[in-house]
Every structure is written in C-alpha cells, then in structure tokens.
Amino acid sequence: MSKTAASLRNCFFCGKHINSGTGVMLAKNDGSIQWTCSNKCKKNLRLLKRDPRKLKWTKKYVKGGLKVTK
C-alpha cells in the first residue's frame, strides 16, 4: 500500500484521521471494509450499535438532532 493511500484513512465511526500502522480493520461479508481508530470506536460500533451522529465527541455529530421524515 502506498503512503498516500494509507494517509487517506478515516475512522468509520468518529471520522478522525487514522495514522498508518494503527487502527483496526473490519472486513464484512459483503466485501466492505470498516476502519476504526480505537477500541472505544470499535465497541460503540459493533457491541453497543450506537449512531455516531448522536454522540458529541464524534465528527459526524449533527447539532440540533436528527430530522425524522414520516
């Protein structure tokens, strides 16, 4: 893997930049790959099944809440 491709990785859960040589890769059955930067993000994604848009410490947080369409 080239250096430019490794530097473009972002955490699937929180959206932070992942340095090369760190992070955890999860390969799903459908062929998609999810990178997480820390054990905290991995647990929130897989075990607790939380939505990153509802947590203030993530970059994917939506201020004002999620809009639900009926």
N, CA and C atoms as an extended XYZ file, in Angstrom:
210
Properties=species:S:1:pos:R:3:atomname:S:1:resname:S:1:resid:I:1 pbc="F F F"
N         0.850       -1.176        0.000 N   MET     1
C         0.000        0.000        0.000 CA  MET     1
C         0.891        1.233        0.000 C   MET     1
N         0.574        2.186       -0.820 N   SER     2
C         1.386        3.394       -0.911 CA  SER     2
C         1.110        4.313        0.275 C   SER     2
N         2.003        5.279        0.478 N   LYS     3
C         1.852        6.194        1.609 CA  LYS     3
C         0.639        7.094        1.441 C   LYS     3
N         0.314        7.463        0.219 N   THR     4
C        -0.820        8.355        0.016 CA  THR     4
C        -2.129        7.653        0.328 C   THR     4
N        -2.238        6.375       -0.005 N   ALA     5
C        -3.473        5.644        0.278 CA  ALA     5
C        -3.635        5.407        1.770 C   ALA     5
N        -2.531        5.183        2.471 N   ALA     6
C        -2.593        4.930        3.904 CA  ALA     6
C        -2.969        6.196        4.671 C   ALA     6
N        -2.599        7.362        4.154 N   SER     7
C        -2.868        8.598        4.870 CA  SER     7
C        -4.302        9.080        4.664 C   SER     7
N        -5.045        8.452        3.753 N   LEU     8
C        -6.409        8.888        3.484 CA  LEU     8
C        -7.445        8.169        4.330 C   LEU     8
N        -7.013        7.268        5.217 N   ARG     9
C        -7.971        6.509        6.016 CA  ARG     9
C        -8.582        7.367        7.116 C   ARG     9
N        -9.878        7.225        7.290 N   ASN    10
C       -10.591        7.876        8.380 CA  ASN    10
C       -11.358        6.816        9.149 C   ASN    10
N       -11.595        7.096       10.426 N   CYS    11
C       -12.342        6.164       11.260 CA  CYS    11
C       -13.790        6.102       10.768 C   CYS    11
N       -14.313        4.900       10.642 N   PHE    12
C       -15.676        4.713       10.162 CA  PHE    12
C       -16.686        5.266       11.162 C   PHE    12
N       -16.355        5.235       12.449 N   PHE    13
C       -17.303        5.667       13.478 CA  PHE    13
C       -17.193        7.159       13.785 C   PHE    13
N       -16.017        7.613       14.188 N   CYS    14
C       -15.903        9.002       14.643 CA  CYS    14
C       -15.442        9.967       13.561 C   CYS    14
N       -14.807        9.458       12.490 N   GLY    15
C       -14.385       10.308       11.400 CA  GLY    15
C       -12.991       10.898       11.546 C   GLY    15
N       -12.255       10.554       12.607 N   LYS    16
C       -10.906       11.076       12.796 CA  LYS    16
C        -9.929       10.409       11.838 C   LYS    16
N        -8.815       11.080       11.567 N   HIS    17
C        -7.758       10.557       10.704 CA  HIS    17
C        -7.049        9.409       11.419 C   HIS    17
N        -6.736        8.340       10.681 N   ILE    18
C        -6.025        7.190       11.234 CA  ILE    18
C        -4.622        7.165       10.654 C   ILE    18
N        -3.616        7.204       11.514 N   ASN    19
C        -2.226        7.126       11.066 CA  ASN    19
C        -1.927        5.736       10.538 C   ASN    19
N        -0.944        5.646        9.637 N   SER    20
C        -0.584        4.350        9.089 CA  SER    20
C         0.050        3.498       10.183 C   SER    20
N        -0.298        2.227       10.203 N   GLY    21
C         0.215        1.313       11.215 CA  GLY    21
C        -0.641        1.226       12.448 C   GLY    21
N        -1.718        1.993       12.511 N   THR    22
C        -2.612        1.953       13.664 CA  THR    22
C        -4.028        1.671       13.194 C   THR    22
N        -4.911        1.441       14.120 N   GLY    23
C        -6.307        1.198       13.805 CA  GLY    23
C        -6.618       -0.279       13.632 C   GLY    23
N        -7.913       -0.578       13.562 N   VAL    24
C        -8.388       -1.949       13.404 CA  VAL    24
C        -9.261       -2.005       12.162 C   VAL    24
N        -9.003       -2.991       11.288 N   MET    25
C        -9.769       -3.155       10.069 CA  MET    25
C       -10.794       -4.261       10.267 C   MET    25
N       -12.041       -4.004        9.904 N   LEU    26
C       -13.098       -4.995        9.963 CA  LEU    26
C       -13.604       -5.226        8.546 C   LEU    26
N       -13.476       -6.459        8.058 N   ALA    27
C       -13.965       -6.813        6.726 CA  ALA    27
C       -15.299       -7.528        6.884 C   ALA    27
N       -16.348       -6.968        6.303 N   LYS    28
C       -17.676       -7.550        6.420 CA  LYS    28
C       -17.910       -8.575        5.318 C   LYS    28
N       -18.960       -9.358        5.444 N   ASN    29
C       -19.267      -10.412        4.477 CA  ASN    29
C       -19.596       -9.871        3.086 C   ASN    29
N       -20.121       -8.653        3.014 N   ASP    30
C       -20.459       -8.091        1.711 CA  ASP    30
C       -19.256       -7.467        1.004 C   ASP    30
N       -18.070       -7.524        1.618 N   GLY    31
C       -16.857       -7.030        0.998 CA  GLY    31
C       -16.466       -5.625        1.407 C   GLY    31
N       -17.293       -4.948        2.184 N   SER    32
C       -16.941       -3.601        2.621 CA  SER    32
C       -15.945       -3.675        3.777 C   SER    32
N       -15.106       -2.655        3.873 N   ILE    33
C       -14.084       -2.596        4.908 CA  ILE    33
C       -14.351       -1.384        5.780 C   ILE    33
N       -14.336       -1.598        7.101 N   GLN    34
C       -14.541       -0.520        8.062 CA  GLN    34
C       -13.300       -0.405        8.933 C   GLN    34
N       -12.699        0.789        8.979 N   TRP    35
C       -11.544        1.052        9.820 CA  TRP    35
C       -12.003        1.804       11.059 C   TRP    35
N       -11.509        1.400       12.226 N   THR    36
C       -11.769        2.133       13.457 CA  THR    36
C       -10.441        2.555       14.061 C   THR    36
N       -10.421        3.730       14.682 N   CYS    37
C        -9.170        4.285       15.186 CA  CYS    37
C        -8.816        3.767       16.568 C   CYS    37
N        -9.808        3.364       17.351 N   SER    38
C        -9.532        2.962       18.729 CA  SER    38
C       -10.510        1.880       19.164 C   SER    38
N       -10.228        1.323       20.330 N   ASN    39
C       -11.109        0.319       20.910 CA  ASN    39
C       -12.452        0.946       21.300 C   ASN    39
N       -12.432        2.216       21.678 N   LYS    40
C       -13.655        2.938       22.030 CA  LYS    40
C       -14.615        2.994       20.838 C   LYS    40
N       -14.091        3.324       19.669 N   CYS    41
C       -14.922        3.388       18.462 CA  CYS    41
C       -15.399        1.998       18.058 C   CYS    41
N       -14.541        1.008       18.200 N   LYS    42
C       -14.904       -0.361       17.828 CA  LYS    42
C       -16.055       -0.878       18.694 C   LYS    42
N       -15.999       -0.622       19.996 N   LYS    43
C       -17.050       -1.077       20.903 CA  LYS    43
C       -18.367       -0.349       20.637 C   LYS    43
N       -18.295        0.975       20.388 N   ASN    44
C       -19.508        1.732       20.110 CA  ASN    44
C       -20.154        1.294       18.806 C   ASN    44
N       -19.339        0.903       17.833 N   LEU    45
C       -19.854        0.488       16.527 CA  LEU    45
C       -20.435       -0.914       16.567 C   LEU    45
N       -19.670       -1.881       17.068 N   ARG    46
C       -20.047       -3.290       16.972 CA  ARG    46
C       -20.889       -3.777       18.152 C   ARG    46
N       -20.449       -3.512       19.373 N   LEU    47
C       -21.144       -4.061       20.543 CA  LEU    47
C       -22.368       -3.252       20.943 C   LEU    47
N       -22.210       -1.931       21.022 N   LEU    48
C       -23.288       -1.090       21.518 CA  LEU    48
C       -24.221       -0.606       20.411 C   LEU    48
N       -23.783       -0.732       19.147 N   LYS    49
C       -24.583       -0.356       17.971 CA  LYS    49
C       -25.135        1.065       18.073 C   LYS    49
N       -24.246        1.992       18.402 N   ARG    50
C       -24.644        3.387       18.560 CA  ARG    50
C       -24.534        4.130       17.234 C   ARG    50
N       -25.308        5.205       17.124 N   ASP    51
C       -25.292        6.062       15.949 CA  ASP    51
C       -24.285        7.188       16.194 C   ASP    51
N       -23.244        7.317       15.367 N   PRO    52
C       -22.236        8.357       15.612 CA  PRO    52
C       -22.778        9.771       15.473 C   PRO    52
N       -23.906        9.946       14.805 N   ARG    53
C       -24.474       11.279       14.650 CA  ARG    53
C       -25.106       11.794       15.934 C   ARG    53
N       -25.309       10.919       16.926 N   LYS    54
C       -25.923       11.323       18.194 CA  LYS    54
C       -24.908       11.543       19.316 C   LYS    54
N       -23.615       11.313       19.054 N   LEU    55
C       -22.583       11.449       20.075 CA  LEU    55
C       -21.740       12.689       19.808 C   LEU    55
N       -21.617       13.560       20.808 N   LYS    56
C       -20.949       14.844       20.624 CA  LYS    56
C       -19.461       14.737       20.367 C   LYS    56
N       -18.816       13.655       20.794 N   TRP    57
C       -17.366       13.550       20.634 CA  TRP    57
C       -16.949       13.084       19.245 C   TRP    57
N       -17.883       12.757       18.372 N   THR    58
C       -17.554       12.351       17.004 CA  THR    58
C       -17.635       13.549       16.064 C   THR    58
N       -16.954       13.444       14.919 N   LYS    59
C       -17.030       14.495       13.913 CA  LYS    59
C       -18.315       14.407       13.107 C   LYS    59
N       -19.010       13.286       13.194 N   LYS    60
C       -20.254       13.081       12.462 CA  LYS    60
C       -21.473       13.570       13.235 C   LYS    60
N       -21.258       14.213       14.383 N   TYR    61
C       -22.347       14.702       15.233 CA  TYR    61
C       -23.176       15.745       14.491 C   TYR    61
N       -24.504       15.657       14.617 N   VAL    62
C       -25.423       16.594       13.989 CA  VAL    62
C       -26.032       17.448       15.077 C   VAL    62
N       -25.669       18.741       15.091 N   LYS    63
C       -26.183       19.654       16.107 CA  LYS    63
C       -27.657       19.926       15.841 C   LYS    63
N       -28.453       19.902       16.880 N   GLY    64
C       -29.875       20.152       16.746 CA  GLY    64
C       -30.689       18.882       16.585 C   GLY    64
N       -30.036       17.741       16.548 N   GLY    65
C       -30.737       16.471       16.458 CA  GLY    65
C       -30.994       16.040       15.036 C   GLY    65
N       -31.342       14.786       14.918 N   LEU    66
C       -31.636       14.217       13.612 CA  LEU    66
C       -33.066       14.525       13.216 C   LEU    66
N       -33.250       14.831       11.967 N   LYS    67
C       -34.593       15.107       11.459 CA  LYS    67
C       -35.208       13.803       10.964 C   LYS    67
N       -36.350       13.445       11.514 N   VAL    68
C       -37.025       12.199       11.120 CA  VAL    68
C       -38.146       12.555       10.158 C   VAL    68
N       -38.124       11.966        8.970 N   THR    69
C       -39.176       12.208        7.996 CA  THR    69
C       -40.193       11.078        8.068 C   THR    69
N       -41.455       11.446        7.925 N   LYS    70
C       -42.527       10.446        8.006 CA  LYS    70
C       -43.025       10.083        6.643 C   LYS    70
